[in-house]
Amino acid sequence: MPDAALRASSCELERITMGSANDIPVELVEEIRGKALHAPRPRDLSPEQRDALIERIRGLLEANNAVLITHYYVDEQLQMLTDATGGYVGDSLGMADYGNKHAATTLVVIGVRFMGETAKILNPEKRVLMPDLGAECSLDLSCPIDAFSAFCDQHPDRTVVVYTNTSAEVKARADWVVTSSNAVDIVAHLHARGEKIIFAPDRHLGRYVQQKTGADILNWQGFCVVHDEFKASELKRLMAEHPEAELIAHPESPAEVLDMADAIGSTTQLIKAAQASKAKTLIVATDMGIFHKMHEAAPDKQLIAVPTGGESATCVSCAHCPWMAMNSLENLAAVLENGSGHEIHIDETVRRRALVPIERMLEFSRAQGKV
């Protein structure tokens, strides 16, 4: 962690080189949080119901020439089924690359909508299905295309860099797409070329990238309902209760949380950090869905989620994305039996434009050996 002098220097650099878009309208923030609170949850299944669904899904995958592409944050039963059927469980970067390479003619993306859209952008010839197209993302919702495009038009001298957690239309407006695993490297590359940046949509990730690179960034003020709720005051109390623990954090977390972290990184990077850590207890500042793979990688570690409630907040996400939680064995089986209403479709003009910044990202990451 940085010492006081380095922090002071970093704050002065941020004051000089980082600006921000206007705050997101209060009405939009309230709408996003309302959607998160009212996202439907799957029903509980008996062991017998679960086993029967798993067997049915196995047969349907073979019949449909389909493969599962699954994010770390969904239910562990879906992650285990994906592994068992030869699919892929990983972060957004890995999901995009895997779907692009796999021979299956049907890609079943288990995550949130932008992940399915990314798969379709890269694979227009394939059928891309999702268990529930209503599985949204607060970062995507907090960056509406009309407002974002108008903001970009006001700053035509800046390179537009957008996080993968955005709609196809926002990607089509961008010059580069990034994930949390490559955002720092890509922005550092652009900064070295003398380019000034618009970064969207996550305000916390944008701030972190600016601090790591020193780039001149105008930062959109989007947020993740999970990471934005992590509270430094509650975290300090938890760390006092577990003085032997290390804190590992996703860079979508607020700055005051990242300032206390022993390791910061994408979901894949955090799993590697858990493996490498000598601490027996890890406090984890990201979605609790990662605990399944983290336990597999570091079975000797005790994992504790960062608090989201406390004196200053009411829990909206409780450290688990409500839209990721919409994915279930039942709606996975249903979509494989009848994909009507569950298939991703993207306007071809938008798809072609969005493909350019995504391919730039993938080519950059492949050159660095990250995919």
Salt bridges, closest charged atoms under 4 A:
GLU12 OE2 - ARG15 NH2 2.83
GLU14 OE2 - ARG207 NE 3.36
GLU31 OE2 - LYS35 NZ 3.78
ASP51 OD1 - ARG50 NE 3.96
GLU55 OE2 - ARG58 NE 3.80
GLU76 OE1 - HIS292 ND1 3.91
ASP83 OD2 - LYS293 NZ 2.46
ASP97 OD2 - LYS101 NZ 3.05
ASP97 OD1 - ARG366 NH2 2.68
GLU117 OE2 - ARG113 NE 3.41
GLU136 OE2 - LYS35 NZ 3.71
ASP153 OD1 - ARG173 NH2 2.72
ASP157 OD2 - LYS196 NZ 2.83
ASP185 OD2 - LYS370 NZ 2.39
GLU195 OE2 - ARG193 NH2 2.64
ASP216 OD1 - ARG158 NH2 2.96
ASP228 OD2 - ARG33 NH2 3.25
ASP228 OD1 - ARG203 NH2 3.11
ASP228 OD1 - HIS204 NE2 2.72
GLU234 OE2 - ARG237 NH1 2.84
GLU244 OE2 - HIS242 ND1 3.89
GLU252 OE1 - HIS227 ND1 3.20
ASP287 OD1 - HIS320 ND1 2.75
GLU296 OE2 - HIS292 NE2 3.46
GLU296 OE1 - LYS293 NZ 3.16
ASP300 OD2 - LYS280 NZ 3.24
ASP300 OD2 - LYS301 NZ 3.54
GLU311 OE2 - ARG237 NH2 3.30
GLU330 OE2 - ARG43 NH2 2.74
GLU337 OE2 - ARG56 NE 2.80
GLU348 OE2 - ARG351 NH2 2.96
GLU348 OE2 - ARG352 NE 2.97
